[in-house]
Amino acid sequence: MNQTIRIENNGHITLPKTVCEALHTQDGDLLAWQIGDNDSVTLRRVTPPVDSYTAAVSATLTEWDSEEDDEAYCDL
């Protein structure tokens, strides 16, 4: 399905709902684009590196996740 959008005078565009649904976007998501051959553009949703890092190490942080630890370190 082809759709068109208009570029506003400040350079902004509004993505159609069908594009947002196809990318499974939510408020605050980051989008990245790549400019290809023949004036083509690829748009994708990306996860910020900080979130990826936090998810990767979160399982290793449970050793300090007790009420006693909270009490011991709450004033730091």
C-alpha angles and dihedrals in degrees: 000000000000120000132177131215131190124236109228121227090260091054095255124136133190116225113228117247090246090059092049090049092049090052092043090231128175132190110293097021119141122235127201128194136197124203111221138180122306093025092295122152127202116204124195140167115247136196115229113247092238091060091048091050093047092050091049096052101033093092090057094055098065094094089078096042105103135108089250091055091048090053093045096049103030094102096052 
